[in-house]
Amino acid sequence: MNPENKIERLLAMMLLQDLKEVSQTKKAEILNTVGFSNPEIADLLGTTPGVIAQQLYAGRSGTKSKAPGKSRKLPRAAKK
């Protein structure tokens, strides 16, 4: 790791420390805004790039991401 990468990583860790009460999704959005890639964000947050991609997509589209493996109940059609 070159010195520039170490400085970037240190600054990112300092930012995350200040945001420890903030959701992982919001942290991912902030790191993405300042130029970190999905794999870099995933490494910093201890998750996978796929999870980060899903969170960023949900944030952009205004939908909430659901937990993996959880199904959402759909409303039943009204009986006549």
Backbone as CSV, one residue per row, in Angstrom:
resi,resn,N_x,N_y,N_z,CA_x,CA_y,CA_z,C_x,C_y,C_z
1,MET,0.856,-1.176,0.000,0.000,0.000,0.000,0.897,1.233,0.000
2,ASN,0.646,2.123,-0.939,1.478,3.324,-1.020,1.025,4.359,0.019
3,PRO,1.850,5.355,0.295,1.522,6.341,1.338,0.207,7.090,1.096
4,GLU,-0.117,7.379,-0.159,-1.375,8.066,-0.454,-2.570,7.221,-0.037
5,ASN,-2.519,5.913,-0.322,-3.609,5.018,0.071,-3.744,4.945,1.588
6,LYS,-2.626,4.958,2.287,-2.666,4.916,3.750,-3.329,6.166,4.304
7,ILE,-3.009,7.306,3.739,-3.606,8.564,4.188,-5.109,8.564,3.907
8,GLU,-5.508,8.117,2.712,-6.925,8.043,2.370,-7.663,7.123,3.327
9,ARG,-7.071,5.984,3.613,-7.706,5.013,4.517,-7.815,5.584,5.928
10,LEU,-6.773,6.246,6.399,-6.790,6.858,7.720,-7.884,7.924,7.810
11,LEU,-7.976,8.771,6.795,-9.021,9.804,6.780,-10.417,9.177,6.751
12,ALA,-10.579,8.108,5.990,-11.871,7.420,5.935,-12.231,6.841,7.299
13,MET,-11.259,6.264,7.980,-11.513,5.692,9.301,-11.871,6.787,10.304
14,MET,-11.236,7.942,10.201,-11.572,9.065,11.076,-12.996,9.545,10.806
15,LEU,-13.364,9.609,9.540,-14.722,9.999,9.174,-15.722,9.000,9.742
16,LEU,-15.450,7.716,9.588,-16.360,6.692,10.087,-16.489,6.745,11.606
17,GLN,-15.415,7.077,12.285,-15.475,7.211,13.735,-16.434,8.335,14.126
18,ASP,-16.405,9.427,13.392,-17.325,10.538,13.656,-18.772,10.167,13.333
19,LEU,-18.951,9.174,12.464,-20.290,8.778,12.029,-20.751,7.470,12.669
20,LYS,-20.196,7.105,13.817,-20.506,5.785,14.365,-21.973,5.612,14.729
21,GLU,-22.715,6.683,14.943,-24.145,6.589,15.255,-25.010,6.615,13.989
22,VAL,-24.391,6.747,12.829,-25.105,6.846,11.558,-25.253,5.449,10.955
23,SER,-26.328,5.222,10.228,-26.567,3.907,9.617,-25.485,3.554,8.599
24,GLN,-25.348,2.263,8.351,-24.361,1.799,7.376,-24.686,2.343,5.987
25,THR,-25.955,2.427,5.664,-26.351,2.947,4.358,-25.887,4.384,4.186
26,LYS,-26.093,5.205,5.218,-25.678,6.607,5.142,-24.160,6.708,5.041
27,LYS,-23.438,5.870,5.784,-21.973,5.854,5.698,-21.535,5.514,4.277
28,ALA,-22.184,4.507,3.679,-21.847,4.109,2.307,-22.098,5.260,1.340
29,GLU,-23.216,5.971,1.528,-23.527,7.104,0.660,-22.468,8.203,0.781
30,ILE,-22.041,8.485,1.994,-21.027,9.526,2.208,-19.706,9.121,1.571
31,LEU,-19.275,7.888,1.817,-18.009,7.422,1.240,-18.067,7.396,-0.286
32,ASN,-19.226,7.029,-0.832,-19.396,7.025,-2.279,-19.310,8.442,-2.838
33,THR,-19.892,9.393,-2.128,-19.886,10.790,-2.558,-18.476,11.346,-2.648
34,VAL,-17.591,10.921,-1.729,-16.226,11.445,-1.747,-15.298,10.630,-2.646
35,GLY,-15.848,9.631,-3.356,-15.071,8.968,-4.387,-14.602,7.553,-4.129
36,PHE,-15.020,6.937,-3.021,-14.629,5.549,-2.782,-15.479,4.624,-3.638
37,SER,-14.876,3.545,-4.113,-15.591,2.551,-4.915,-16.351,1.595,-3.992
38,ASN,-17.276,0.835,-4.565,-18.040,-0.130,-3.771,-17.137,-1.127,-3.040
39,PRO,-16.129,-1.707,-3.699,-15.245,-2.634,-2.966,-14.474,-1.946,-1.824
40,GLU,-14.064,-0.710,-2.036,-13.349,0.022,-0.974,-14.282,0.307,0.200
41,ILE,-15.509,0.716,-0.100,-16.490,0.991,0.945,-16.798,-0.295,1.713
42,ALA,-16.988,-1.376,0.982,-17.279,-2.658,1.623,-16.155,-3.067,2.564
43,ASP,-14.929,-2.873,2.148,-13.776,-3.200,2.981,-13.772,-2.361,4.257
44,LEU,-14.059,-1.079,4.131,-14.072,-0.189,5.297,-15.215,-0.511,6.256
45,LEU,-16.354,-0.939,5.708,-17.525,-1.200,6.542,-17.684,-2.664,6.930
46,GLY,-16.803,-3.512,6.437,-16.848,-4.931,6.808,-18.018,-5.686,6.212
47,THR,-18.297,-5.429,4.950,-19.379,-6.118,4.265,-18.941,-6.432,2.837
48,THR,-19.867,-6.736,1.959,-19.521,-7.088,0.584,-19.873,-5.949,-0.374
49,PRO,-19.206,-5.894,-1.523,-19.536,-4.868,-2.517,-20.987,-4.963,-2.996
50,GLY,-21.538,-6.165,-3.026,-22.934,-6.331,-3.443,-23.910,-5.667,-2.492
51,VAL,-23.644,-5.790,-1.194,-24.494,-5.143,-0.193,-24.406,-3.630,-0.348
52,ILE,-23.206,-3.130,-0.561,-23.018,-1.687,-0.744,-23.752,-1.219,-1.993
53,ALA,-23.634,-1.960,-3.073,-24.328,-1.589,-4.315,-25.836,-1.536,-4.093
54,GLN,-26.365,-2.512,-3.363,-27.801,-2.540,-3.081,-28.210,-1.330,-2.234
55,GLN,-27.416,-1.009,-1.224,-27.739,0.135,-0.368,-27.677,1.450,-1.138
56,LEU,-26.664,1.603,-1.977,-26.545,2.837,-2.754,-27.683,2.961,-3.763
57,TYR,-28.048,1.847,-4.376,-29.155,1.860,-5.332,-30.456,2.233,-4.628
58,ALA,-30.693,1.619,-3.476,-31.917,1.905,-2.717,-31.949,3.375,-2.299
59,GLY,-30.793,3.906,-1.927,-30.728,5.311,-1.535,-31.028,6.247,-2.688
60,ARG,-30.537,5.905,-3.870,-30.778,6.747,-5.046,-32.217,6.667,-5.521
61,SER,-32.802,5.466,-5.423,-34.163,5.284,-5.933,-35.225,5.634,-4.895
62,GLY,-34.779,5.909,-3.662,-35.723,6.303,-2.625,-36.455,5.146,-1.979
63,THR,-36.001,3.924,-2.226,-36.623,2.757,-1.602,-35.752,2.278,-0.460
64,LYS,-36.352,1.579,0.464,-35.580,1.001,1.559,-35.149,-0.390,1.140
65,SER,-33.885,-0.715,1.401,-33.433,-2.062,1.096,-33.904,-2.975,2.210
66,LYS,-34.279,-4.187,1.846,-34.740,-5.124,2.857,-33.630,-6.116,3.164
67,ALA,-33.725,-6.724,4.307,-32.711,-7.687,4.718,-32.747,-8.880,3.774
68,PRO,-31.577,-9.448,3.457,-31.544,-10.613,2.576,-32.348,-11.758,3.173
69,GLY,-33.103,-12.434,2.329,-33.854,-13.594,2.767,-35.213,-13.251,3.372
70,LYS,-35.499,-12.010,3.543,-36.790,-11.604,4.105,-37.730,-11.294,2.952
71,SER,-38.909,-11.841,3.014,-39.878,-11.543,1.968,-40.870,-10.518,2.488
72,ARG,-41.330,-9.702,1.611,-42.291,-8.666,1.971,-43.685,-9.200,1.706
73,LYS,-44.582,-9.048,2.678,-45.945,-9.509,2.488,-46.683,-8.525,1.605
74,LEU,-47.381,-9.060,0.643,-48.184,-8.242,-0.245,-49.620,-8.234,0.260
75,PRO,-50.337,-7.132,0.073,-51.717,-7.090,0.547,-52.572,-8.088,-0.219
76,ARG,-53.500,-8.703,0.507,-54.393,-9.662,-0.138,-55.502,-8.909,-0.863
77,ALA,-55.975,-9.513,-1.920,-57.082,-8.909,-2.669,-58.343,-8.979,-1.799
78,ALA,-59.118,-7.933,-1.865,-60.349,-7.895,-1.064,-61.334,-8.943,-1.570
79,LYS,-61.971,-9.646,-0.607,-62.979,-10.663,-0.985,-64.304,-9.977,-1.236
80,LYS,-65.041,-10.491,-2.205,-66.358,-9.925,-2.515,-67.446,-10.701,-1.829
